[in-house]
């Protein structure tokens, strides 16, 4: 199955990259583009309801469903559950890209997605989770048996929205998504404590490949935006793999920069919000530099903190995001070793 995982990783990478490379020129020439607000002159970037994330949504779903031809019959329900949850969050992202959902509505829909995943797992009789998560230096804890099902909707809402809020600069999310999924694909095999450990690893590598394909067209200078359809679906996929792979705490540490970014925004405004619901942005673009917006009405964010000492170029900002992502992965490995 490891060989199949690597083949799937390569296939999803090239499939997503080739699809978006072929569509980019067509979209810009047809007038389907967005403006990159963090660059002088606001250059055109391919963008429409058919966001880059739509390619990853389709390719990951097709590859995952195709794996049902080689996995045992007892695991096919798990694959179907994963694809159903992945597709649901992709649809929520598509609606958000088209209509611009309010923050509270999006939060409610992402919470409901977790309820839906749990309900489908009961209906399909799929072993979705073990109510005994692992903690560093402690091991399994047994006091959350009845509380764990309530944790699932919260976890998927957090991971999906954390991914969504991290997709700010060229390649920040797609780089982090590639790295986190690849690490999770390895660690879930090494831990080998989950019922579907091999299949979890396979799905993680599939998502890592799709994320790498997105990164190749989304990196600086971006040629395609991911859209909420990409960020929400991949974030939910990470949450599902973390839960079924029994690596909840390790995954939370791995995406700590994303969680910090989300908590900064929420804490400064005091509510869940979307970009179009606030009058000011966390940063200001001054020529080729990005400076922290020191206005009291501007929400906080990771970018605001990084640029608080001095203005940064977009490349410098992106590099700092990548360094934080790598630091989170390093801490996740340490957490895993202390847990394992």
C-alpha angles and dihedrals in degrees: 000000000000089000089050089050092054092046090049090048092054093043096050091046094055095037094055093041095049094046094052095041089055093047099044099078092041092053097048093047090048092052097254102132144113130220120249101231095194097062131072111262092017097253120217117261124187106261138148137124084297091071123177088261090065089068092052091046092055098040096047092047093049094047093045092050090046090057088066086078092066105029122088116270090246091062099048092087089057092053091049090050092051093050092047092052092043092050093047093056090044090055091049088052091049091052089048091051091050102038107018104237121219116251096250092048092051091048091051092049093049091049090050089052089063091050089050093051091050093047092049091049089056092046094047091040090235120164096237103165148356113231090220108083120189122244127193115267090359107063122201119009119205105191100088101063096122095033098053097082089058088053093060099070090044092049094050092045090051097047095044094047092041090056090046094053092046092060095090108112132036110290098350095119099033091051093048092044092052093049097043095048092047092050092047091050090057098041096049089057093046092048093045093184098122127089092230096034095137093045091046089054091049093052091046091055091047090055090044090054093048089048091051090051088052091047092055090062098029100049121105117325090030120220096182135026118225099217126201089288088070101037098046095046095047092045091053090047090055091051093050093048092047091052098044091041091052092233098118098135094041090052092048089054091047092057095040093123089056091048091048090052091051095046091049091054095044094044094050096049099030095224144056109274144167126229092255091054096065126069096216135042124232090243138032124223111224110180105301094342132090113215131186113259104234095188114124089231094057117098120235122247140163089265091053090054094045092051096041095096097046138341116274135204116244090252090054091048092050091048090054091050090052092048090052090049091053091047090053090052091051092051089047091056090050090049090050092051091049089049099041 
